[in-house]
Structures are given as C-alpha cells and as structure tokens.
Amino acid sequence: MVVSIPQTILAEVEIFEGDRLLIEASAPNRLAITKKIQTMPSTQRVELELSVLQARKTALKSDIESNVWQHHN
C-alpha cells in the first residue's frame, strides 16, 4: 500500500525524503506516524559524558582554589 502525504504537512513536522518513520496503529481507525531519530553510538555518548565530567571537575577545582585564596586573603 502507498500513502501520499502532502509536502506542506510533512514540512510542518520536519519529516523529509529519506527519513525513517515508525507507523503504529492507534485509536480506532487512526495511525500514528513518528520520525525515527537516530541514536548516538554509545562510545560517542560516553565520550561526551566524560568531557562534561572533566569540565565540571575543572570548574570545581577552580572554585575551590578561589575559596582558598579568599580565605587566606
């Protein structure tokens, strides 16, 4: 079966040619169409989380050094 959806409707929900879609049956006589979003590879996610943690560590270290300096002065 082929279903045609006008480009104007697809553009409103940011679905473009080549996007992967998930189609599910919903309430009586309805379909739910959802754009599948690519997930980030776990190694890339871990690298991003690690960089966030390192940035937090640097910020905390800087804050501690600032507090120590203020205490001594």
BELUR-V967203 format. One record per residue. N is the residue number from 1. BURIAL is I if it has 16 or more other C-alpha atoms within 10 Angstrom, else O. Layout:
[[N,BURIAL] [N,BURIAL]]
This chain:
[[1,O] [2,O] [3,O] [4,O] [5,O] [6,O] [7,O] [8,O] [9,O] [10,O] [11,O] [12,O] [13,O] [14,O] [15,I] [16,O] [17,O] [18,O] [19,O] [20,O] [21,O] [22,O] [23,O] [24,O] [25,O] [26,O] [27,O] [28,O] [29,O] [30,O] [31,O] [32,O] [33,O] [34,O] [35,O] [36,O] [37,O] [38,O] [39,O] [40,O] [41,O] [42,O] [43,O] [44,O] [45,O] [46,O] [47,O] [48,O] [49,O] [50,O] [51,O] [52,O] [53,O] [54,O] [55,O] [56,O] [57,O] [58,O] [59,O] [60,O] [61,O] [62,O] [63,O] [64,O] [65,O] [66,O] [67,O] [68,O] [69,O] [70,O] [71,O] [72,O] [73,O]]
